[in-house]
Amino acid sequence: MQLFMAGAASHIDLWDHKPLLEKLHGEQSDFGEPVETFQDGLGPWMKSPFRFSPHGQSGKMLSEVVAPLGDCVDDIAFVHNMVGKTGVHSQATYLQATGFQRPGFPGMGSWVSYGLGAINENLPTFVVLPDHRGFASNGPKNWGAAFLPASAQGTTIFPQRANPIDDLSARADFISALGDREGLAMLNRMNHRYLQERPGDSRLDARIRSYELAAAMQLHAPEALDISGETAETMKMYGLDRIGATYPDKINPAEEAEYFGRKCLIARRLLERGVRFVQIWSGNDNGFPRRNWDSHEDIERDHGPLAQGMAVGTAALIKDLKRTGLLDDTIVLWTTEFGRMPSTQGQKGRDHNPYVFTNWMCGGGIRGGITSGESDPWGYKPLDRAHSTQVYDIHATILHQLGIDHTQLTVRHDGVDRRLTDVHGHVLTDLI
């Protein structure tokens, strides 16, 4: 499963402690080389507004706003030398989500669904839980099937809504159960007749399968999304002990914990029912006030609540998966489109930094309590610039752990054998 922080979460304010920035805070930044920023982010060096402290037997330094994950760091492998290709949100989001920085390519969950197939015929193989405020940059194109069979695309679920799955059930007063069944039966006959006349077109076949899946989901999805039977202890662990509370307009940790925690709890329930791939998003597309990780103006104001809410839900999910034994078979990937600069933008913000950022993974045979690859003392670029990590390496490693050789999972499209890792990618063997 994948946790995606939309807007670009700051590695140096969450996971990648930089004592040098504390020492140089306020001094004019000097990178020793020309630096291209997205906006105007070359102000003085800026230390993190959050305190760092060691956690776990590994002594991993974590920011106070992700401290709930301190109990899990010995299960996590951090990769601090990730590099991107662009500082533009939409392109960078595509790159992390699909392996390409332009539209028209399948999301990672679609490749996994296509390669491994379904476990449970009553639920989708690939489920997406977007931010409750709306989609991130590119929207559903991040989890589309592109040239793979259309049935491999992600199914969006908004668990906080009264109707979590759009158009799953007929809601008009004049529609009866019998009429609904007979209408679907007639539609099914027409679709199969049309399909027989047009072999080789996967779109209608996927639509037919979606109707069949929808019929099964009408019975099984409500149970999977119903958290009323969870214990009070579990609800509190996921930050769901204040459901129904009234929150202020200002972004705040309790509200973020409730919304993100609910998605994490739903993710656990989906995974234990056989959903292959679950993708959880934090943050929507650009807007003001900020409700994503794009903290150009104020890192403390925006990252603080988002990070605390994310950490509560994520820590609960990892602990829950470990408790049930599912963590042995489930890889959790935390990612974002790029990092943020160690210099200031304005007084309190940080500009985009595609030159280095952090991913982390746990579960599914990933070695915990380690760091693979480091950034330089400022958190500006990889410490070893000749040996950085790219998204292709992360994807190759995940596919390897799922029993798939990333160079062999290919689909010919427009005369090219396309794959999730393009023509790149190395399995990160030190993480296994």
C-alpha positions in Angstrom: 0.0 0.0 0.0 1.1 3.6 -0.6 0.7 6.7 1.5 1.1 9.8 -0.7 1.7 13.3 0.8 0.4 15.7 -1.9 2.1 19.0 -2.2 5.6 17.9 -1.2 6.4 17.0 2.4 9.6 18.4 3.9 12.1 15.7 4.6 14.2 17.9 6.9 11.2 18.8 9.1 10.0 15.2 9.5 12.5 12.4 9.1 15.9 13.8 8.1 17.5 15.6 11.0 20.0 18.3 10.1 22.0 19.6 13.1 24.0 21.8 10.8 20.8 23.9 10.0 20.4 24.5 13.7 23.9 25.8 13.9 23.6 28.0 10.7 20.0 29.1 11.2 19.5 32.7 10.0 22.8 32.9 8.1 22.7 33.7 4.4 22.5 30.4 2.5 25.4 29.4 0.3 25.1 26.2 -1.7 28.4 26.6 -3.4 26.8 26.2 -6.8 24.0 27.7 -8.9 20.6 26.7 -7.6 17.3 26.8 -9.6 14.3 27.2 -7.4 10.6 26.9 -8.2 9.8 30.3 -6.7 12.0 32.4 -4.5 13.4 30.0 -1.9 17.0 31.1 -1.5 16.7 33.0 1.7 18.8 32.3 4.8 19.3 28.8 6.2 16.4 27.7 8.3 16.3 25.1 11.0 13.3 23.0 11.5 10.6 24.7 13.7 10.1 21.2 15.3 12.3 19.5 17.8 13.9 16.1 17.0 14.6 13.3 19.4 15.8 9.6 19.1 13.3 6.8 18.9 13.4 3.0 19.0 16.4 0.7 19.5 17.8 2.2 16.2 17.8 5.7 17.8 16.3 7.2 14.7 15.9 10.9 15.0 12.3 12.0 14.3 10.5 15.3 14.4 8.1 15.9 17.3 5.2 16.2 14.8 5.7 12.6 13.7 6.6 11.3 17.1 3.7 8.7 17.1 5.7 6.8 14.5 8.5 6.5 17.0 7.1 3.2 18.2 7.4 1.9 14.6 10.8 3.1 13.5 12.4 -0.3 14.1 10.1 -1.7 11.5 10.9 1.1 9.0 13.6 1.5 6.4 14.3 5.1 5.5 15.7 6.2 2.2 17.0 9.8 2.5 18.7 10.1 -0.9 15.7 10.1 -3.2 16.0 12.4 -6.2 13.3 13.6 -8.6 13.4 15.0 -12.1 11.2 18.1 -11.7 10.0 20.7 -9.2 6.6 20.9 -10.9 3.8 19.3 -8.8 1.8 17.7 -11.5 4.8 16.1 -13.3 6.5 15.0 -10.0 3.2 13.5 -8.8 2.9 11.5 -12.0 6.5 10.3 -11.6 6.0 9.0 -8.1 2.6 7.6 -8.8 3.1 6.1 -12.3 6.9 6.0 -12.9 6.6 8.6 -15.7 6.3 12.4 -15.4 3.6 12.8 -18.0 0.1 11.5 -18.3 -0.9 8.3 -20.1 0.7 5.7 -17.9 -0.8 3.3 -15.4 -0.5 3.9 -11.7 1.6 1.5 -9.6 -1.5 0.0 -8.1 -2.8 -0.7 -11.6 0.4 -2.6 -12.4 0.2 -4.6 -9.2 -3.5 -5.4 -9.9 -2.7 -6.4 -13.5 0.3 -8.5 -12.5 -1.2 -10.3 -9.5 -4.9 -10.3 -10.2 -7.7 -10.4 -7.6 -7.9 -12.2 -4.3 -11.4 -11.3 -3.4 -14.0 -11.2 -6.2 -16.3 -9.0 -4.0 -14.1 -6.0 -3.7 -11.8 -4.1 -6.1 -8.1 -5.1 -6.4 -7.0 -1.5 -6.2 -8.7 1.0 -3.9 -7.8 4.7 -3.6 -8.8 6.8 -0.5 -8.3 10.4 -1.6 -8.1 13.4 0.7 -11.5 14.4 2.0 -11.0 17.9 0.6 -10.5 16.8 -2.9 -8.1 15.2 -5.3 -4.4 16.0 -5.5 -2.6 17.3 -8.6 -3.7 15.3 -11.7 -6.7 13.7 -9.9 -7.7 10.3 -11.0 -5.0 10.1 -13.7 -2.6 9.2 -10.9 -4.4 5.8 -10.5 -5.8 5.3 -14.0 -5.1 2.1 -15.9 -4.0 3.9 -19.1 -3.1 1.2 -21.6 -3.6 -1.7 -19.2 -7.1 -3.3 -19.1 -9.5 -0.7 -17.7 -10.4 -3.0 -14.9 -7.0 -2.4 -13.3 -7.7 1.2 -12.5 -8.2 2.3 -8.9 -11.6 2.6 -7.3 -12.0 5.7 -5.3 -13.7 5.5 -1.9 -14.4 8.5 0.4 -15.0 6.8 3.7 -16.0 10.0 5.5 -18.9 10.7 3.2 -22.5 9.5 3.7 -22.2 7.8 0.2 -18.5 6.6 0.2 -18.7 5.0 -3.2 -20.3 7.0 -6.0 -23.1 5.3 -8.0 -22.7 2.0 -6.2 -26.4 1.8 -5.4 -29.5 3.3 -6.9 -30.9 5.9 -4.5 -34.0 7.3 -6.3 -37.3 6.7 -4.5 -39.0 5.2 -7.6 -36.5 2.4 -8.1 -37.3 -0.9 -6.5 -34.9 -3.8 -5.9 -36.7 -6.0 -8.4 -36.7 -3.2 -11.1 -33.0 -2.6 -10.4 -32.1 -6.3 -10.9 -34.2 -6.6 -14.1 -32.7 -3.4 -15.5 -29.2 -4.7 -14.8 -30.0 -8.0 -16.4 -31.2 -6.3 -19.6 -28.1 -4.1 -19.7 -25.9 -7.1 -19.2 -27.5 -8.9 -22.2 -27.0 -5.8 -24.4 -23.4 -5.4 -23.3 -22.5 -9.0 -24.0 -24.1 -8.8 -27.5 -22.1 -5.6 -28.2 -18.9 -7.2 -26.9 -19.2 -10.2 -29.2 -19.3 -7.9 -32.2 -16.1 -6.0 -31.0 -13.5 -8.4 -29.7 -10.2 -7.0 -28.5 -11.7 -3.8 -27.0 -11.2 -4.1 -23.2 -13.3 -1.1 -22.3 -16.7 -2.6 -22.5 -15.4 -5.9 -20.9 -14.1 -3.8 -18.0 -17.5 -2.0 -17.8 -19.3 -5.3 -17.6 -16.9 -6.5 -14.9 -17.4 -3.3 -13.1 -21.2 -3.9 -13.0 -20.6 -7.4 -11.8 -18.2 -6.2 -9.1 -20.6 -3.4 -8.2 -23.3 -6.0 -7.6 -21.0 -7.9 -5.3 -19.8 -4.7 -3.6 -23.4 -3.7 -2.8 -23.4 -6.6 -0.4 -19.8 -6.6 0.8 -18.5 -3.0 0.7 -20.8 -1.6 3.4 -19.5 -4.3 5.8 -15.9 -3.5 4.9 -16.4 0.2 5.5 -18.4 -0.2 8.7 -16.1 0.6 11.6 -18.8 0.5 14.2 -17.7 -2.9 15.4 -14.1 -1.8 16.1 -13.2 -1.6 19.8 -12.9 1.7 21.7 -9.2 1.0 22.1 -8.8 0.6 18.3 -10.8 3.7 17.6 -8.7 5.8 20.0 -5.4 4.3 18.5 -6.5 5.6 15.0 -7.5 9.0 16.4 -11.2 8.3 16.0 -12.3 8.8 19.6 -13.8 12.3 18.8 -16.1 11.4 15.8 -18.8 14.0 15.5 -16.7 16.8 17.1 -16.9 20.3 15.7 -13.5 21.6 14.4 -12.3 25.1 13.8 -11.8 26.5 10.3 -8.1 26.6 11.0 -6.2 23.5 10.1 -5.7 21.5 13.3 -4.1 18.1 14.4 -7.3 16.5 15.9 -9.3 16.9 12.6 -6.4 15.7 10.5 -6.0 12.7 12.7 -9.6 11.8 12.5 -9.8 12.0 8.7 -6.5 10.4 8.0 -7.0 7.8 10.8 -10.3 6.7 9.3 -8.7 6.1 6.0 -5.9 4.0 7.6 -8.5 1.9 9.5 -10.5 1.4 6.4 -7.3 0.4 4.6 -6.6 -2.3 7.2 -10.1 -3.6 6.8 -9.7 -3.7 3.0 -6.3 -5.4 3.2 -7.6 -8.1 5.5 -10.4 -8.7 3.1 -8.1 -9.3 0.1 -7.8 -5.9 -1.6 -4.4 -6.1 -3.4 -3.4 -2.4 -3.3 -4.6 0.5 -1.2 -3.5 4.1 -1.8 -4.1 6.8 0.8 -3.7 10.5 -0.1 -3.0 13.4 2.3 -3.6 16.8 0.9 -5.6 18.2 -2.0 -4.5 20.3 -5.0 -3.3 23.9 -4.6 -5.6 26.3 -2.8 -5.7 28.8 0.1 -5.6 28.4 3.0 -3.2 25.6 2.5 -4.7 22.1 3.0 -1.8 20.2 1.5 2.0 19.9 2.1 3.0 22.7 -0.2 4.3 24.9 2.6 5.7 27.9 0.7 4.4 30.3 3.4 4.7 28.6 6.8 6.1 25.2 7.5 5.0 25.1 11.1 1.4 26.2 10.4 0.8 23.7 7.6 3.2 20.7 8.2 2.5 20.6 12.0 -1.2 19.5 11.8 -0.9 17.5 8.6 2.1 15.6 10.0 0.6 14.9 13.4 -2.6 13.6 11.8 -0.7 11.5 9.3 1.5 10.0 12.0 -1.3 9.0 14.3 -3.1 7.1 11.6 0.0 5.6 10.0 1.4 4.4 13.3 -1.9 2.8 14.2 -2.0 1.1 10.8 1.5 -0.4 11.1 0.8 -1.6 14.7 -2.5 -3.1 13.7 -1.0 -4.9 10.6 1.8 -6.2 12.8 -0.7 -7.3 15.5 -2.7 -9.3 13.0 0.3 -10.7 11.1 -0.6 -8.8 7.9 2.6 -6.7 8.0 4.5 -9.8 7.0 2.7 -9.7 3.7 2.0 -6.0 3.3 4.5 -3.4 2.1 3.8 0.2 3.3 5.4 2.9 1.2 5.4 6.5 2.4 6.2 9.0 -0.4 5.7 12.5 -1.7 6.6 14.2 -5.0 9.8 15.9 -3.8 11.2 17.6 -0.7 11.7 21.2 0.4 14.7 23.5 0.5 16.9 24.0 3.6 16.8 27.7 2.9 13.8 29.9 3.6 11.1 31.3 1.4 9.7 34.4 2.9 10.1 34.2 6.7 8.7 30.7 7.5 8.3 28.7 4.4 10.3 26.4 2.2 10.5 26.2 -1.6 10.4 22.9 -3.7 13.5 20.7 -3.6 13.5 17.9 -6.2 17.2 17.4 -5.6 16.7 15.2 -2.6 13.9 13.9 -0.4 12.8 11.0 1.7 10.8 7.8 1.1 10.3 5.0 3.7 9.0 1.5 3.6 8.1 -1.2 6.1 6.6 -4.7 6.1 6.6 -7.3 3.4 10.1 -8.5 4.1 11.6 -5.0 4.2 14.4 -4.7 6.8 13.4 -2.3 9.6 15.4 0.1 11.8 17.8 1.1 9.0 18.6 4.1 6.8 19.7 3.5 3.2 21.3 6.5 1.5 21.8 9.8 3.1 21.4 13.4 2.1 24.1 16.0 2.6 24.5 18.0 5.8 22.0 20.6 4.6 19.4 18.2 3.2 19.9 19.8 -0.3 21.2 16.9 -2.4 22.4 13.3 -1.8 25.5 13.0 0.2 26.8 10.7 -2.5 25.6 12.4 -5.6 26.8 9.5 -7.9 24.7 7.0 -6.1 21.2 8.4 -5.5 17.9 6.5 -5.3 15.1 7.1 -7.8 11.5 6.1 -7.9 12.3 3.3 -10.3 14.4 1.7 -7.6 11.6 1.9 -5.1 9.1 0.4 -7.6 11.5 -2.3 -8.6 12.1 -3.3 -5.0 8.4 -3.4 -4.2 7.6 -5.5 -7.2 10.5 -7.8 -6.3 9.0 -8.3 -2.8 5.7 -9.2 -4.5 7.4 -11.9 -6.5 7.6 -9.9 -9.7 10.7 -9.2 -11.8 10.2 -5.5 -12.8 11.9 -6.0 -16.1 9.5 -8.8 -17.1 6.1 -7.2 -16.2 5.6 -5.5 -19.6 2.8 -4.5 -21.9 3.4 -3.6 -25.5 1.9 -0.2 -26.2 2.5 1.9 -29.4 5.3 -0.5 -30.4 7.1 -0.2 -27.0 7.3 -2.8 -24.3 6.2 -0.5 -21.4 6.8 -1.3 -17.8 6.4 0.5 -14.4 10.1 1.2 -14.2 10.5 2.4 -17.8 14.1 1.4 -18.8 15.5 2.0 -15.3 15.3 0.5 -11.8 17.5 -1.6 -9.4 16.3 -3.7 -6.5 17.5 -2.1 -3.3 18.9 -5.3 -1.9 20.2 -3.7 1.3 16.5 -3.0 2.3 15.5 -6.6 2.0 
